Amino acid sequence: MSQQDDPGRKFLPFRTTTATGNQFDFEFALHPETASPVQVSNLLSALLETLDREIGQLGDVGNGDVLQALAMALVVRTRMLGPGSDRIDGLVRELVESALASSVRPGPGNLPPDQDPAVH
């Protein structure tokens, strides 16, 4: 969904650059109760930077391991919110589904995932 499809909905544009130099532009639909899109963007950037740093220190980390750790962190954070688990679980599912449905545009000149960046 883009801003033109739902003019009343707020969106967060977000650009990220991978370790290999590939860029991706996202347009995340924000939940109607989002208090601060700026804080959401700052937290997302901090999480991704922390992941990059930790993966760099750990060495060879599988993508599945990273995704599993992120899923577990989401559950831990969700349970830390206390009672109301069914309602909160529904909100978490809604947020994840919305994020997965967000539009993403690969940057021009991105390398294929299996190509060595030194070749480019």
C-alpha positions as CSV (number, residue, x, y, z in Angstrom):
1,M,0.0,0.0,0.0
2,S,1.3,3.5,-0.7
3,Q,0.3,6.8,0.6
4,Q,-1.8,7.5,-2.4
5,D,-3.9,4.4,-1.6
6,D,-4.8,5.6,1.9
7,P,-4.3,9.4,2.3
8,G,-5.4,9.2,6.0
9,R,-2.8,6.7,7.0
10,K,0.7,7.7,8.1
11,F,3.8,6.1,6.6
12,L,7.4,5.9,7.6
13,P,9.9,6.0,4.7
14,F,13.1,4.1,5.7
15,R,16.3,3.6,3.7
16,T,18.9,1.0,4.7
17,T,22.2,0.1,3.3
18,T,23.6,-3.5,3.7
19,A,27.2,-4.3,4.5
20,T,27.7,-5.0,0.8
21,G,26.5,-1.6,-0.1
22,N,23.0,-2.6,-1.4
23,Q,20.3,-0.1,-0.6
24,F,16.6,-0.7,0.1
25,D,13.9,1.9,0.4
26,F,10.9,0.9,2.5
27,E,7.5,2.6,3.1
28,F,6.1,1.2,6.3
29,A,2.5,1.8,7.2
30,L,2.3,3.1,10.8
31,H,-0.2,1.9,13.3
32,P,-2.8,4.6,14.0
33,E,-1.7,4.8,17.6
34,T,2.0,5.3,16.8
35,A,3.1,8.1,19.2
36,S,6.3,9.2,17.4
37,P,7.3,8.1,13.9
38,V,10.7,9.7,14.6
39,Q,11.3,7.5,17.6
40,V,10.2,4.4,15.6
41,S,12.8,5.3,13.0
42,N,15.5,5.9,15.6
43,L,14.8,2.6,17.3
44,L,14.8,0.7,14.0
45,S,18.1,2.3,13.0
46,A,19.6,1.5,16.4
47,L,18.4,-2.2,16.3
48,L,19.8,-2.7,12.8
49,E,23.1,-1.0,13.7
50,T,23.4,-3.3,16.8
51,L,22.7,-6.3,14.7
52,D,25.3,-5.4,12.2
53,R,27.9,-4.8,14.9
54,E,27.1,-8.1,16.7
55,I,27.1,-10.1,13.5
56,G,30.4,-8.6,12.6
57,Q,31.9,-9.7,15.9
58,L,30.3,-13.1,15.9
59,G,31.4,-14.0,12.4
60,D,29.4,-16.5,10.3
61,V,25.8,-16.1,11.5
62,G,23.0,-17.7,9.6
63,N,20.1,-15.6,8.4
64,G,17.7,-18.0,10.1
65,D,19.6,-17.6,13.4
66,V,19.2,-13.8,13.1
67,L,15.5,-14.0,12.3
68,Q,14.9,-16.5,15.1
69,A,16.7,-14.3,17.7
70,L,14.6,-11.3,16.5
71,A,11.4,-13.3,16.8
72,M,12.4,-14.4,20.3
73,A,13.3,-10.8,21.3
74,L,9.9,-9.7,20.1
75,V,8.2,-12.3,22.2
76,V,10.3,-11.4,25.3
77,R,9.5,-7.7,24.9
78,T,5.8,-8.5,24.4
79,R,5.7,-10.6,27.6
80,M,7.4,-7.9,29.5
81,L,4.4,-5.7,28.9
82,G,2.4,-7.8,31.4
83,P,-1.3,-8.8,31.4
84,G,-3.5,-8.6,28.4
85,S,-1.5,-11.2,26.4
86,D,-4.3,-12.0,23.9
87,R,-4.8,-8.4,23.0
88,I,-1.1,-7.7,22.9
89,D,-0.4,-10.8,20.9
90,G,-3.0,-9.7,18.3
91,L,-1.4,-6.3,18.1
92,V,2.1,-7.8,17.6
93,R,0.7,-10.1,14.8
94,E,-0.9,-7.1,13.1
95,L,2.3,-5.0,13.3
96,V,4.4,-7.9,11.9
97,E,2.0,-8.6,9.1
98,S,1.8,-4.8,8.2
99,A,5.6,-4.6,8.2
100,L,5.9,-7.6,6.0
101,A,3.4,-6.2,3.6
102,S,5.3,-2.9,3.3
103,S,6.6,-1.8,-0.1
104,V,10.3,-2.1,-0.6
105,R,12.3,-0.9,-3.6
106,P,15.9,-2.2,-4.1
107,G,18.3,0.6,-5.0
108,P,19.6,0.9,-8.5
109,G,22.9,-1.0,-9.0
110,N,22.3,-3.4,-6.1
111,L,24.3,-6.6,-6.3
112,P,22.6,-10.0,-6.5
113,P,22.7,-11.6,-3.0
114,D,25.1,-14.3,-4.2
115,Q,27.6,-12.0,-6.0
116,D,30.9,-11.0,-4.3
117,P,30.9,-7.2,-3.8
118,A,34.6,-7.1,-4.8
119,V,33.4,-8.2,-8.4
120,H,31.1,-5.2,-8.8
